[in-house]
């Protein structure tokens, strides 16, 4: 949710809450604009589950919950088409005192929830404090770790009342790290310079939340009472937890009101089912599964552009055999990524060895894979040599005696096909090694990943929250990071990442991240497989959709979307 965890099939089409946009300018239509009563768009959320995971901004860690949350709850900062931070609920960009390491935000006056309750600086201060509170127990607190005392605060103990924090830091507000000198001014104090902090402010952990609903219905149940409620472009019409969430225009929104009257999201367990509904006219946007990519590409309604997202396998360094470098490198080097991208996924993704995707600041064009070359076809001989070394040292010389491997992934037909192809590559390279697959729905996979019984290795995707290497490296691999789900620890890379995280010089900062990434790739922190493409089918009557470089519709763009007659 990470902005954002997503299924690996989410790399092959524009999945999830963001499945509605087109590259560049919108499509054209000869029909006139539909009347307001008919400005209702039907869009898919390909969440590989029966429901989105949450509507709570403080708990959003996945790609599929993000857009409904973003459209309903306002943030001070929003990212533009290029991933740059812009003012949203803030009245202009904040000032930054480099010496004091403080950001000062001015909040727009007159903001309110749909029930009339004001939204002011105190609302945002309390929302940030809530996201970081140990009583909230958010899995995405790390976005706000640059705030002074935030890491320590998030790990304090919560009292039995579920509200009171026990420990030296009772609150970031009372501790003086997040303050409100007046009702329209918010001051945030950092522990060190953080060049990426304003970009991170665009993540839902900073969004305003309705404390009146939390007080009335409780910290866990309040999101079940959102009907008719909102504070951003839209408000919730209904959320049935059975595959549908519908939003309607918020006529109390302070800025340019959206031209769409309503957005009806349908949640799909498989890409195949979603695309079938599009072809049958039940959706106003669709994206083909990988095995239909080439046919989809020939259609006149097809669109495609690069996407800052990666699909990868996460080996668990705390569990055999992936607690051993030779084993990790063997499994990585046995994969022919070009076959996966071109043959299995029909060209719908781009094979890669990288963690930081191509097309953003900090990309390293000179990076090499674990075998020391830029090859994407694997090295069976090197993989077998590394595996034999591991077998001799850890398995008594008998490969059948090695710890069995279970690869977990989302139960999507596209993923099952791709994963089986990889397992076949491993079995061909390591005859006799016990390997199997296990498929679960995406929400269950997330719960498993963040549980005490996380898998040995699992397939997943990461979509950029903001186009900065810190989002791809430090958040993923620094020891103690909540998103370091593979227990990765490369001390030299950690030092480089920590230096880069506070470095205000873009050139030397990029070099530090490049060096850290190379160390991580060589040590097989991830097994990167592919960089995504945003591809989808969109009829000509849908106007003014624009993708950002992050594969999302910006808030600025949402207000411009409208429908014309067919």
C-alpha positions in Angstrom: 0.0 0.0 0.0 2.1 0.7 0.0 0.9 3.3 -2.3 1.8 0.7 -2.9 1.6 -3.0 -3.0 -0.2 -4.5 -6.0 -0.5 -7.9 -7.6 2.1 -8.6 -10.2 -0.6 -8.8 -12.8 -1.2 -5.2 -11.9 1.9 -4.4 -13.9 0.5 -5.7 -17.1 -2.5 -3.4 -17.2 -3.7 -0.4 -15.3 -5.3 -2.3 -12.4 -7.1 -1.2 -9.3 -8.7 2.0 -8.5 -6.7 3.8 -11.1 -8.0 1.9 -14.1 -9.6 4.8 -15.9 -7.1 7.1 -17.5 -5.5 7.4 -20.9 -2.1 8.7 -21.9 -1.7 12.4 -22.8 -4.8 14.2 -24.1 -8.2 12.5 -23.9 -9.8 10.6 -26.7 -12.1 12.4 -29.0 -15.8 11.9 -29.7 -18.3 13.3 -32.2 -21.1 13.1 -29.6 -22.0 16.0 -27.4 -21.5 16.1 -23.6 -24.0 14.1 -21.7 -26.4 15.9 -19.3 -25.3 16.0 -15.7 -27.7 13.2 -14.7 -25.9 10.9 -17.1 -22.3 11.7 -16.0 -21.9 8.3 -14.3 -18.8 6.3 -15.2 -18.4 2.6 -14.5 -14.9 1.5 -13.7 -13.1 -1.6 -12.5 -10.9 -2.2 -9.5 -8.9 -5.3 -10.2 -8.1 -6.1 -6.6 -7.9 -9.9 -7.0 -10.3 -10.0 -4.1 -14.0 -9.5 -3.2 -13.4 -6.1 -1.7 -10.9 -3.3 -1.3 -8.9 -3.7 1.9 -9.8 -0.3 3.6 -11.2 3.2 3.3 -9.1 4.4 6.2 -6.3 6.7 5.0 -4.2 5.8 8.0 -4.2 2.1 7.0 -3.9 2.3 3.2 -1.0 0.0 2.2 -2.3 -1.2 -1.2 -2.8 0.1 -4.7 -6.5 -0.8 -4.9 -7.8 1.1 -1.9 -5.9 4.3 -2.9 -8.2 6.0 -5.4 -11.5 5.8 -3.4 -9.6 7.1 -0.4 -7.9 9.9 -2.4 -11.2 11.0 -3.9 -13.0 11.2 -0.5 -10.4 12.5 2.0 -8.4 15.7 1.3 -4.6 16.0 1.7 -2.6 19.1 2.0 -0.3 18.0 -0.9 -1.2 16.3 -4.1 1.3 15.0 -6.8 1.0 16.4 -10.3 1.4 14.6 -13.7 5.2 14.3 -13.2 5.0 13.3 -9.5 5.9 16.7 -8.2 4.2 18.0 -5.0 1.6 20.7 -5.5 -0.7 22.4 -3.0 -4.2 20.9 -2.6 -5.9 21.6 0.7 -2.9 23.8 1.5 -3.2 27.4 0.5 0.0 27.4 -1.5 3.2 25.5 -1.1 4.7 25.4 2.4 7.8 27.3 3.5 10.8 25.3 4.7 13.4 26.4 7.2 16.5 24.3 6.5 18.2 25.3 9.7 15.2 24.5 12.0 14.1 21.7 9.7 10.5 22.8 9.8 7.7 23.0 7.2 5.0 25.6 7.7 1.7 24.9 5.9 -1.2 27.4 5.5 -4.5 25.5 5.2 -7.2 26.8 2.9 -9.9 28.6 4.8 -13.5 27.4 4.7 -12.8 23.7 4.2 -15.4 21.4 5.6 -16.8 17.8 5.6 -20.1 17.1 3.9 -21.8 17.2 7.3 -20.5 20.8 7.8 -17.7 20.0 10.3 -14.7 22.3 9.6 -11.5 20.9 8.2 -8.6 23.0 9.5 -4.9 22.8 10.6 -5.9 20.9 13.8 -7.7 18.3 11.6 -4.5 17.6 9.7 -2.3 17.6 12.8 -4.6 15.1 14.5 -4.7 13.0 11.3 -0.9 12.8 11.1 -0.7 12.0 14.8 -3.3 9.3 14.5 -1.5 7.7 11.6 1.7 7.5 13.7 0.0 6.5 16.9 0.8 2.9 18.2 -3.0 2.7 19.0 -3.7 3.0 15.3 -1.1 0.3 14.6 -0.8 1.4 10.9 1.4 -0.7 8.7 2.5 2.4 6.7 3.9 4.7 9.4 7.2 4.8 7.6 6.1 7.5 5.2 6.2 10.0 8.0 9.4 8.8 9.8 11.2 12.1 8.8 9.0 13.9 11.4 10.9 14.3 14.6 10.3 11.5 17.1 7.8 9.8 14.7 9.6 6.4 14.6 9.9 6.3 18.4 6.3 7.4 18.8 4.9 4.8 16.5 6.6 2.0 18.5 5.4 3.1 22.0 2.7 1.0 23.7 -1.0 1.5 23.5 -3.0 1.3 26.7 -5.9 -1.1 27.1 -8.4 1.7 26.3 -7.1 1.7 22.8 -6.5 5.5 22.9 -3.9 6.4 25.4 -0.2 6.0 24.5 2.1 4.7 27.1 5.7 5.8 27.0 7.8 9.0 26.9 6.1 10.3 23.7 2.4 10.7 24.3 1.7 12.5 21.0 3.6 14.2 18.3 1.3 17.2 18.9 1.9 17.5 22.7 5.6 16.7 22.1 5.8 19.8 19.8 6.8 18.0 16.6 3.4 18.7 14.9 1.9 22.0 16.0 -0.9 24.5 15.1 0.0 28.1 16.0 -3.5 29.0 14.7 -6.4 27.3 13.1 -5.0 27.7 9.6 -1.3 27.0 10.3 0.4 23.7 10.6 4.1 23.4 11.5 5.9 20.1 11.1 9.4 19.6 12.6 11.7 17.1 11.0 14.6 15.2 12.6 16.8 15.8 9.6 16.6 17.2 6.1 14.5 14.9 3.9 14.4 15.9 0.2 11.5 13.6 -0.4 9.3 14.7 2.4 6.8 16.9 0.5 6.3 14.0 -2.0 5.6 11.7 0.9 3.1 14.2 2.2 1.0 13.2 -0.8 0.4 9.7 0.7 -2.9 9.0 2.6 -1.3 8.9 6.0 -1.4 12.7 6.0 -5.0 13.0 4.7 -7.7 14.6 6.9 -10.0 12.1 8.6 -13.4 12.8 10.2 -12.8 12.5 13.9 -16.5 13.1 14.5 -17.2 9.7 12.9 -14.3 8.0 14.7 -15.7 9.3 18.0 -19.2 8.2 17.2 -18.5 4.8 15.7 -15.1 3.8 17.0 -11.7 3.5 15.5 -12.4 0.3 13.6 -16.1 0.7 12.5 -16.2 4.3 11.4 -15.5 3.5 7.7 -18.7 1.4 7.6 -20.6 4.7 8.1 -19.3 6.7 5.2 -22.5 6.8 3.1 -23.2 10.4 2.2 -19.9 11.5 3.6 -16.7 13.1 2.2 -14.4 16.1 2.2 -12.7 16.0 -1.2 -13.9 15.9 -4.8 -16.4 13.1 -4.0 -18.2 11.6 -1.2 -19.3 8.0 -0.6 -22.6 6.9 -2.0 -22.4 3.3 -0.9 -19.8 0.6 -0.1 -21.4 -2.9 0.1 -18.3 -4.9 0.8 -19.6 -7.3 -1.8 -17.7 -5.9 -4.8 -19.0 -2.4 -5.2 -18.1 1.1 -4.0 -19.9 4.1 -5.5 -18.9 7.7 -5.1 -20.9 10.8 -5.9 -19.8 14.4 -6.5 -19.2 16.5 -3.4 -21.0 19.7 -4.1 -19.3 21.3 -1.0 -15.9 20.8 -2.5 -13.9 24.1 -2.3 -12.3 24.0 -5.7 -13.2 23.1 -9.3 -16.0 20.6 -9.0 -15.8 17.4 -10.9 -17.8 17.1 -14.1 -18.6 13.5 -13.3 -21.7 13.1 -11.1 -20.9 9.6 -10.0 -18.1 6.9 -10.2 -19.3 3.3 -9.8 -16.5 1.0 -9.0 -16.8 -2.8 -9.4 -14.2 -4.9 -7.7 -12.9 -7.9 -9.6 -11.1 -11.1 -8.5 -9.6 -11.6 -12.0 -8.5 -9.5 -14.9 -10.3 -12.0 -17.2 -13.7 -11.3 -15.6 -13.1 -7.6 -15.7 -12.1 -7.6 -19.4 -15.1 -9.7 -20.3 -17.4 -7.2 -18.7 -15.7 -4.4 -20.7 -16.1 -6.2 -24.0 -19.8 -6.8 -23.1 -20.4 -3.1 -22.5 -20.8 -3.3 -18.7 -17.7 -1.1 -18.0 -16.5 2.2 -19.4 -12.8 1.0 -19.3 -11.1 -2.3 -19.5 -7.7 -3.9 -19.6 -6.9 -7.3 -21.1 -5.1 -10.2 -19.3 -1.6 -10.9 -20.6 -2.8 -13.7 -22.9 -5.1 -11.2 -24.7 -2.6 -8.3 -24.7 -1.6 -8.6 -28.4 -5.2 -8.8 -29.6 -6.2 -5.9 -27.3 -3.3 -3.9 -28.8 -4.9 -4.1 -32.2 -8.1 -2.5 -31.1 -8.8 1.1 -31.9 -9.6 1.8 -28.2 -6.1 0.6 -27.0 -3.8 2.9 -25.1 -0.3 2.3 -23.6 2.5 4.1 -21.7 5.3 3.4 -19.3 4.6 2.8 -15.7 6.8 3.3 -12.6 6.0 -0.1 -11.1 7.8 -3.4 -10.8 6.9 -7.0 -10.3 9.3 -9.1 -8.2 9.8 -12.1 -6.0 10.6 -11.3 -2.4 12.9 -13.9 -0.9 12.8 -14.1 2.9 16.3 -13.8 4.3 15.2 -15.1 7.6 14.1 -18.5 6.2 16.0 -21.3 4.5 17.0 -21.5 1.8 16.9 -17.8 1.2 19.0 -17.1 4.3 21.9 -18.1 2.2 23.4 -15.8 -0.6 24.3 -18.8 -2.8 20.8 -20.1 -2.7 19.3 -16.6 -3.4 21.6 -16.0 -6.3 20.9 -19.5 -7.7 17.1 -18.9 -7.7 17.6 -15.5 -9.3 20.0 -16.6 -12.0 17.9 -19.5 -13.1 15.1 -17.2 -14.4 15.0 -16.2 -18.0 13.2 -12.9 -17.6 12.9 -12.2 -21.3 11.0 -15.5 -21.8 8.6 -14.4 -19.1 8.1 -11.0 -20.5 7.9 -11.8 -24.2 6.4 -15.3 -24.3 4.5 -15.9 -21.1 3.3 -12.3 -20.6 3.1 -11.6 -24.4 5.1 -8.4 -24.2 2.8 -6.8 -21.7 5.7 -6.1 -19.3 9.4 -5.1 -19.7 12.0 -7.5 -18.3 14.3 -5.9 -15.8 17.1 -6.5 -13.3 16.4 -3.1 -11.6 14.7 -2.1 -8.3 14.5 1.6 -9.2 12.5 1.7 -12.5 13.5 3.3 -15.7 12.1 6.7 -16.3 12.7 8.3 -12.9 15.3 10.2 -11.0 17.9 7.8 -9.6 17.7 5.1 -12.3 21.0 3.4 -12.9 21.6 2.5 -16.5 24.9 0.7 -15.6 23.3 -1.7 -13.1 24.1 -5.4 -13.5 22.4 -8.5 -12.2 23.6 -10.9 -9.5 25.8 -12.6 -12.1 27.7 -9.4 -12.8 26.2 -8.8 -16.2 23.2 -6.9 -17.6 21.8 -10.1 -19.1 18.1 -10.8 -18.7 18.1 -14.3 -19.9 19.6 -15.9 -16.8 22.7 -18.0 -16.4 21.8 -21.7 -15.8 25.5 -22.7 -15.4 26.1 -20.1 -12.7 22.8 -20.9 -11.0 23.6 -24.6 -10.9 27.1 -23.9 -9.5 25.7 -21.6 -6.8 23.0 -24.2 -5.9 25.5 -27.0 -5.7 27.6 -25.0 -3.3 24.5 -24.5 -1.2 23.5 -28.1 -1.4 26.9 -29.2 -0.2 27.0 -26.8 2.7 23.4 -26.9 3.9 21.8 -30.0 2.6 24.4 -32.7 3.2 25.1 -32.9 -0.5 21.6 -34.1 -1.3 19.3 -31.7 -3.1 16.2 -33.6 -2.0 17.2 -32.9 1.6 17.1 -29.1 1.1 14.4 -27.1 2.8 11.3 -27.3 0.5 10.3 -24.0 -1.2 6.7 -22.7 -1.5 6.2 -19.7 -3.7 3.2 -17.7 -2.7 1.3 -15.4 -5.0 -2.2 -14.0 -5.8 -4.7 -16.5 -7.3 -5.0 -14.8 -10.7 -4.8 -16.9 -13.8 -2.1 -14.7 -15.4 0.1 -14.9 -12.3 -0.5 -18.7 -11.9 0.7 -19.2 -15.5 3.8 -17.0 -15.0 4.7 -18.5 -11.7 4.4 -22.0 -13.0 6.8 -21.0 -15.8 9.3 -19.8 -13.2 8.9 -23.0 -11.1 9.6 -25.0 -14.3 12.8 -23.0 -14.9 13.9 -23.7 -11.3 13.1 -27.4 -11.5 15.0 -27.7 -14.8 18.0 -26.0 -13.3 17.8 -27.8 -10.0 16.4 -31.3 -10.6 15.0 -32.8 -7.4 14.7 -29.6 -5.5 11.2 -29.7 -3.8 9.4 -26.6 -5.0 5.6 -25.9 -5.1 3.2 -22.9 -5.4 0.4 -21.6 -3.2 -2.1 -19.1 -4.4 -4.4 -16.9 -2.2 -6.5 -13.8 -2.8 -4.5 -10.5 -2.7 -5.8 -9.2 0.7 -5.0 -12.6 2.3 -1.5 -12.4 0.7 -1.0 -9.0 2.3 -2.1 -10.2 5.7 0.3 -13.2 5.4 3.2 -11.0 4.3 2.8 -8.7 7.4 2.1 -11.6 9.8 4.6 -13.5 12.0 4.4 -16.4 9.5 5.5 -14.6 6.4 6.2 -16.8 3.3 9.7 -18.0 2.3 9.2 -16.3 -1.0 6.3 -14.5 -2.6 5.4 -12.6 -5.8 4.1 -9.1 -5.6 4.4 -5.6 -7.2 5.4 -2.2 -6.0 4.0 1.0 -7.6 5.8 4.3 -6.9 4.3 6.5 -4.3 6.5 9.2 -5.5 9.3 9.3 -8.1 12.2 9.2 -5.7 14.7 6.3 -5.0 14.0 6.6 -1.3 10.5 5.1 -2.0 12.2 2.2 -3.8 15.2 1.6 -1.6 15.1 2.9 1.9 11.5 2.1 2.5 12.0 -1.4 1.2 15.4 -2.5 2.6 16.5 -0.5 5.6 16.6 -2.8 8.6 13.6 -2.1 10.8 11.5 -0.7 8.0 8.0 -2.0 8.2 8.1 -2.7 4.4 11.3 -4.7 4.7 9.2 -7.9 4.5 12.2 -10.0 3.4 14.4 -9.2 6.5 17.0 -7.8 4.1 20.2 -6.5 5.7 23.1 -5.2 3.6 25.0 -2.9 6.0 27.0 -1.0 3.3 23.8 -0.4 1.3 22.0 0.8 4.5 24.8 3.3 5.2 24.5 4.7 1.6 20.7 4.9 1.7 20.8 6.7 5.0 23.3 9.2 3.6 21.2 9.7 0.5 18.0 10.2 2.4 19.3 13.4 3.9 21.5 14.6 1.1 20.3 17.8 -0.5 22.5 17.6 -3.6 20.6 15.7 -6.3 23.7 14.5 -8.2 25.7 12.9 -5.3 22.4 11.7 -3.8 21.6 9.8 -7.0 25.1 8.2 -7.0 24.6 7.0 -3.4 21.3 5.4 -4.3 22.9 3.8 -7.4 25.6 2.2 -5.3 23.1 1.0 -2.7 20.9 -0.5 -5.4 23.7 -2.4 -7.0 24.7 -3.9 -3.6 21.1 -4.9 -3.0 20.6 -6.5 -6.5 23.9 -8.4 -6.1 22.7 -9.7 -2.7 19.3 -10.5 -4.1 17.2 -8.3 -1.9 14.5 -8.8 -4.5 14.4 -10.9 -7.6 13.1 -8.2 -10.0 11.2 -9.6 -12.9 9.6 -6.9 -14.9 8.7 -3.2 -15.1 5.1 -2.6 -15.9 3.2 -0.9 -18.7 0.0 0.9 -18.4 -2.2 -0.5 -21.1 -6.0 -0.4 -21.3 -9.0 0.0 -23.6 -11.1 3.1 -23.4 -14.1 4.0 -25.5 -14.2 7.4 -27.4 -17.0 8.7 -25.2 -14.8 9.0 -22.2 -13.0 12.4 -22.2 -10.0 14.0 -20.7 -8.3 11.1 -18.9 -4.7 11.6 -18.2 -2.2 9.3 -16.6 0.6 10.6 -14.4 4.0 9.2 -14.5 3.1 7.2 -11.4 0.2 5.4 -13.1 -2.6 7.3 -11.3 -5.1 9.9 -12.1 -4.2 13.1 -10.4 -6.8 15.0 -8.4 -6.4 17.9 -10.8 -7.3 15.6 -13.7 -10.3 14.0 -12.0 -12.3 17.3 -12.2 -11.8 17.4 -16.0 -13.2 13.9 -16.9 -16.6 13.8 -18.5 -18.7 11.6 -20.8 -20.1 12.3 -24.2 -22.8 10.5 -26.2 -21.8 7.3 -27.8 
